[in-house]
């Protein structure tokens, strides 16, 4: 298990490879569609320090207020592919070292990871309540009134947040490898079925 403390250096991130299990501790921020659009169309200085050498999490949390403080009840990953039009630019502009989500991302994001020294990390879907236990504290929230709860930018402190590297800073993508193998297997299966007629 690789332990990553945020903020994290480019050197540490470039040492990670596809398939590595990682435990993240420190401060990161959630960002979905509205947040990504905002980050590209504006100079988001209110979150720049958190994003620099930090990580963003594709997550639309379920939250509740307890004794005046926000608490994450569920913190499962959302599908990352929707952020493909934005992610490479967000990584480059804000110095992001890691993007967490599910389902992987495309070639532009992979190229940005290689160029800037970043990784894509897969969080397991279906474990939203368990992942929320790693969120120790909500530090602040940005754009809550404007974007709503799932789309707001939640600045959170996490401890031992479990993820797996599926796109690294060396141009490797587990998602692309699985797609290639699956396509090859499907073609071989189709060919054998044709021969069996």
N, C-alpha and C positions, 0 to 999 in steps of 0.2 A: 504494500500500500504506500503510495506516494503522498506525503503530506504537503499541502500548499497553504502558506500563510499570506493573506492579502494585506497590503499590496505585494505583488510578486514580481521578480525580475524577469527580463527577457531570457536571460541565461537559464533560469530554472524552467521556464516554459519550453524552451528549445530542447531541454533534456527529456521531455515527456514524449512518448511514442504511442501510436495507435494501440489500443488494448490495455494501456496502463490504468489501473484503478487508482483513483485520487480521492483524498479526503481534504475538503476545503474548510478553512477557518478564517474569519475576518469579516470585513464589511463589503457587501456587494449590493447591486441594485436590480430590481425587476424592470423589464421593459418588453412591451408587446407592440402591436401595430401602431397605435397612436403615439407612443413614446418614441419609437424609431423615426417616425415621420417628423416629430418635433425635434429630435436630436439632429436631423439633417437640415431642417429648414431654419434652425435657430442656433445661436451660440449658447448652449445650455450650461452656462457657468455655474449654476447651482448644483450640478452633479458632476462637473468636470473632474474635481479632485477624487471623487469616489471611482470614476471610470478609469482614471490614469493608473496603469499597472494593476487594474482591478478586473472584475468580471461582471457581466450582466446575465440575468437569468430570464429566459422566456417563460414567464409565469403570470397567471392571472389568479392571485391568491383569494382564498376565502378568509376574511378577517373579522375580528370582533373587538369591541372595546371592553377592557376589564380594568376597573379602578382608574379610568381615565387614560389608560395606555392601550395602544393597538397591540393585538396578538394575532399571529398567523394560526388559523385553524387547519387549513389545508394549503399545501404549497407544491402541487404537482406541476410538471413541465407542460408547456403547450407546444404545439407543432411549430418547429423553427422555420420551415421552408417559406412561410409567409413573409419572413423578414429578409429573404435573399436580396430583394432590390436595394435594401438599405445597409446591410451588415458590413460589407467591405468598407464602405465610407465611414461608418460609425467606428470600426476598428482603427482605421487610419487617422481619423480626426481626433479621437479622444484617447488613443493609446491603450485601448482595451486589450487585455492579455488572454481573456477566456470568455467564451459564450457558452451558456448552458441551456439545454432544451431537450427536445426529443425529435427523432426522425432524420436528423442530419440536415446539411445545407448544400448549396451548389458550388460550381466552379469558381465564381467570383469570390465567395467567402473563403474557399480553400486557398486561392491565390493570395488573398489578403493575410491569411494566417501565416503563410510562408514568407511573405514580404515583411510583415511587421513583427513576427514572433508571437503568434497567438495560437490557441487551440479551441476546438469545439468539443464540448463535454456532454455526454449523454446522461441525463437523469432518468431514472426508471419511472415510466408512466404507471399509474395505478397505486402508487405509494404516497399519495398527496398528504395524508395525515401523518405518516411516518416521517416524510421529508420536513414537514412543518415543525417537528420536534427538534430539528437541527437549527431552527431559527430562534436564537436566544432573545433577540430584542429588535423591535422596530425603532430605528433612530429617528426617522422622519419620512414624510411622504410628500411628493411633489405632484401637482396637477390633479389632485383627487377630485376637486369640484368640477374641473373642466373635462377630465377624461373618464371619471368613474372609477370604482374600486379595482376591477380587473386590469384596466389599462393605465392606472396611475403608476408613477415611479416610486416604488417602495425601497427605501434605503434600510437594509437589514444587516444585523450581525448574525453570522452563522458559525456553528462549531461542528466539525466533523461531518460536513455535508458530503454525502457519497455520490461520486460520478465516475464515468469511464471515458477516457479519451477515445473519440471515434474519428476525429480529423486532427492531424498534428501539424506542426510548423515546417514539416519536411515534404509536404505535398501528398501525404498519404491519407486516404479516406476509407474507413471500414465500410461506409455506406456504398461507395462506388464499387468496392471489391465484392460485397455481397450481391449487388445488382448484376455485376458481370458474371459471377458464378451462377446465379439463379437463371439468368438469360441463357447461359451455355447449357445448363441442365435441362431447361425447358425445351431448347432446340433439339437436344439429343433425345429427349422423351418423345417429342413430336415426330422426329425422324424414325425412331423405333416403332412407333404406332403406325406410321405410313408403311413401313416395311412389313408389318404384321398383317396387312390387309390381304 
